[in-house]
Each structure stands twice: as structure tokens, then as C-alpha cells.
Amino acid sequence: MGNGLKLIADELKAYPEIEFKWFERGRLQFQVQFINKEYVVDITAQFVPI
């Protein structure tokens, strides 16, 4: 992991509800994800009665 991403990961330790994921997709490609572990889906908002 690059130095900048290590700094971000270290700072996110203060926020245990946020998960930090790093994926190397190739030599010049990478993906970073920030995941809210406390996110709750409201299934009642997904369906609109007809």
C-alpha cells in the first residue's frame, strides 16, 4: 500500500464504523472502498404501492 493510503488507513482507525479496503487490479490499477459497517437498509422505502 502506498504511503498516502497508509496515512488514510491510519486516520480511519478513529472511525471503527468505516471499513477501508484496498484492491490492486493490475500493475497501474487499484480500487479503494470505504464501507459504512453501520448502514441499515430501509426496505419499506424501496417499494411503492400501486
C-alpha positions as CSV (number, residue, x, y, z in Angstrom):
1,M,0.0,0.0,0.0
2,G,1.3,3.4,-0.9
3,N,2.3,5.9,1.8
4,G,-0.8,8.1,1.1
5,L,-3.2,5.2,1.5
6,K,-1.4,4.1,4.7
7,L,-2.0,7.6,6.1
8,I,-5.7,7.4,5.3
9,A,-5.9,3.9,6.8
10,D,-4.2,5.1,10.0
11,E,-6.6,8.1,10.2
12,L,-9.7,5.8,9.7
13,K,-8.8,3.8,12.8
14,A,-10.5,6.6,14.7
15,Y,-13.8,5.6,12.9
16,P,-14.4,1.9,13.6
17,E,-17.7,2.1,11.8
18,I,-15.9,2.7,8.5
19,E,-14.1,-0.2,6.8
20,F,-11.2,0.6,4.4
21,K,-10.5,-1.9,1.6
22,W,-7.7,-1.7,-1.0
23,F,-7.5,-3.9,-4.1
24,E,-4.8,-4.0,-6.7
25,R,-6.5,-4.7,-10.1
26,G,-3.3,-4.7,-12.2
27,R,0.0,-3.0,-12.5
28,L,-1.4,0.5,-12.9
29,Q,-4.9,0.0,-11.5
30,F,-6.2,0.0,-7.9
31,Q,-9.5,0.3,-6.2
32,V,-10.3,1.8,-2.8
33,Q,-13.5,1.2,-0.9
34,F,-14.9,2.9,2.2
35,I,-17.7,0.8,3.7
36,N,-20.1,2.0,6.4
37,K,-20.5,-1.0,8.7
38,E,-23.4,0.5,10.4
39,Y,-25.5,1.2,7.3
40,V,-29.1,-0.1,7.6
41,V,-31.2,-0.6,4.5
42,D,-34.8,0.7,4.8
43,I,-36.7,-1.9,2.8
44,T,-40.0,0.0,3.2
45,A,-38.6,2.9,1.1
46,Q,-37.8,0.6,-1.8
47,F,-41.3,-0.5,-2.6
48,V,-44.0,2.0,-3.6
49,P,-47.6,0.6,-3.5
50,I,-49.5,0.9,-6.8
